[in-house]
Amino acid sequence: MTAKECSVPGSSFRASAMPDQEASVVSRGALPQFAGLSHLCIVVDYIRTAVDYYGQLLGAEPDYGLPYWQNEGFFQINGVCQTPDEGEVSVAVLRVPGTGLTLHLVQYHTPIGQKEPAPSAPNDVNGVRSVALEVVNLEEAAAHLHTMPDVSFPTEEEGAGVIPLSQTGPEQVCFFDQDLSKADTRSVDTARRISRTRGLSFQDRYGVRWEFLHSDIP
């Protein structure tokens, strides 16, 4: 039996057709050895307002700040300007409890960029589309979001909130290391887990799209 093709719009992949790992390493060089996720950077208009906002929205807890910071390396890394006297920022570092996620809120005093989030759709090719967090009390979290200012939802329907994913069958799940000529129990388990997922998405006042997903999937 030949390897079953997974249906991918515009193309397909076969497990046997995946690039050889050794050849990939030789052509691309050594892969980075990650130690963890550092932070999520969000550019804001007013740093104090943003600290309060994410404290109310996510329960983010302030850790430390860098007021009116001029740092040549920071500006060179970000490609904004070349010397510290050309730029000045204020930075607030916040921790989101229970997630391991750190937020770096950055207000540019100079140079000042666009003051309003650029409009974009979820299906636009335009960077990271959303940040997803697992939430234990999903319904309560959804109700909380509806009390927050400057939070928008994909639909403005009254009471819009938690939505279950539609049923997904194991035949729709393909693993890249799967022998597609044989049954794979992982497809069944994964399809069941996907089908039991509930969540919601929203955009905050700074243009960041978030997803809250329930974390009690068996």
SVG drawing of the C-alpha trace seen along z (x, -y; Angstrom):
<svg xmlns="http://www.w3.org/2000/svg" viewBox="-27 -62 54 64">
<polyline fill="none" stroke="black" stroke-width="0.4" points="0.0,0.0 1.3,-3.4 1.6,-6.2 -1.7,-8.0 -1.5,-11.7 -2.7,-14.2 -5.0,-16.9 -3.2,-20.2 -4.6,-23.1 -2.4,-23.7 -0.1,-20.8 0.4,-17.5 3.1,-15.9 4.1,-12.3 6.0,-11.0 8.6,-9.5 9.0,-12.7 10.1,-14.8 13.6,-16.2 16.4,-14.1 17.4,-15.5 21.1,-15.3 20.9,-17.0 18.7,-19.7 21.3,-20.5 24.1,-20.6 22.2,-23.0 20.9,-25.3 23.6,-25.2 23.1,-24.3 19.7,-24.9 19.4,-27.2 19.3,-25.4 16.4,-27.1 16.2,-27.3 12.7,-28.8 10.4,-31.6 11.9,-35.0 9.0,-37.5 6.2,-39.0 6.9,-42.6 3.9,-45.0 4.4,-48.6 2.1,-50.9 1.2,-54.6 1.4,-55.3 3.4,-52.9 1.5,-53.5 -1.9,-53.1 -0.7,-49.9 0.6,-48.4 -2.8,-49.0 -4.6,-47.7 -2.9,-44.3 -3.2,-44.0 -7.0,-44.2 -7.1,-42.2 -4.8,-39.3 -3.9,-39.8 -0.4,-40.6 1.9,-41.5 4.6,-44.2 8.1,-43.0 10.5,-45.8 10.8,-48.8 13.3,-50.8 12.1,-54.4 13.4,-56.7 16.0,-54.1 18.6,-55.0 20.5,-51.8 22.5,-51.6 22.3,-47.8 18.5,-47.8 17.9,-50.2 20.4,-48.4 18.8,-45.0 15.4,-46.4 16.7,-48.4 15.0,-51.7 18.1,-53.9 21.9,-53.5 22.9,-55.6 21.3,-55.9 20.9,-59.7 18.6,-59.1 16.1,-57.0 14.5,-56.8 12.0,-54.2 10.3,-53.3 9.9,-49.5 7.7,-47.7 8.2,-44.0 5.1,-42.0 4.5,-38.4 1.3,-36.6 0.6,-34.2 0.3,-30.5 1.6,-30.8 5.3,-31.4 4.6,-34.3 6.5,-37.6 5.2,-40.8 7.6,-43.6 5.5,-46.8 7.5,-49.4 6.6,-53.1 8.8,-54.9 9.4,-58.5 11.6,-58.9 11.4,-58.0 7.6,-57.8 6.0,-55.4 2.3,-54.9 0.1,-55.6 -2.8,-53.3 -2.7,-49.5 -2.6,-48.8 -5.8,-47.1 -5.4,-43.5 -7.6,-40.4 -6.9,-37.0 -6.2,-35.5 -3.6,-38.2 0.0,-37.2 1.2,-39.8 3.2,-38.3 1.9,-36.3 -1.9,-36.1 -2.6,-35.4 -1.2,-34.5 -3.1,-31.5 -3.4,-30.9 -5.0,-27.9 -7.6,-29.0 -9.2,-26.8 -12.3,-29.0 -13.1,-29.8 -16.7,-30.9 -15.8,-33.3 -12.9,-34.6 -15.2,-35.3 -17.6,-37.2 -14.7,-39.2 -13.6,-40.2 -17.0,-41.7 -16.5,-44.1 -13.1,-45.3 -12.8,-48.5 -11.2,-48.5 -11.7,-44.7 -13.2,-43.6 -14.4,-40.2 -14.6,-38.7 -18.4,-39.0 -20.3,-41.7 -23.2,-39.5 -24.6,-40.0 -23.1,-37.6 -20.6,-36.3 -18.0,-34.2 -17.0,-30.6 -17.2,-28.6 -16.6,-24.8 -14.5,-23.6 -16.4,-21.4 -16.0,-17.7 -12.7,-16.6 -12.1,-13.0 -8.9,-11.0 -8.7,-10.8 -8.1,-14.6 -5.0,-14.3 -1.6,-13.5 1.7,-13.3 4.8,-14.2 6.6,-11.1 3.6,-8.8 3.7,-5.7 0.6,-6.5 0.2,-2.9 -0.6,-1.9 -3.2,-2.9 -1.9,-5.4 -3.7,-5.7 -2.3,-9.2 -4.6,-10.4 -7.6,-9.2 -6.4,-10.7 -5.6,-14.0 -8.9,-14.2 -10.7,-13.6 -8.8,-16.3 -9.3,-18.8 -13.0,-18.1 -13.4,-18.8 -11.7,-22.1 -13.6,-25.3 -12.3,-28.8 -12.7,-32.4 -10.6,-35.1 -10.4,-38.8 -8.2,-41.8 -7.0,-44.2 -6.5,-48.0 -2.9,-47.7 -3.9,-45.4 -2.7,-42.1 -5.0,-39.2 -5.4,-36.7 -7.1,-33.3 -8.4,-31.7 -8.7,-28.0 -10.0,-25.7 -7.4,-23.5 -9.5,-20.7 -9.4,-18.5 -9.2,-14.8"/>
</svg>
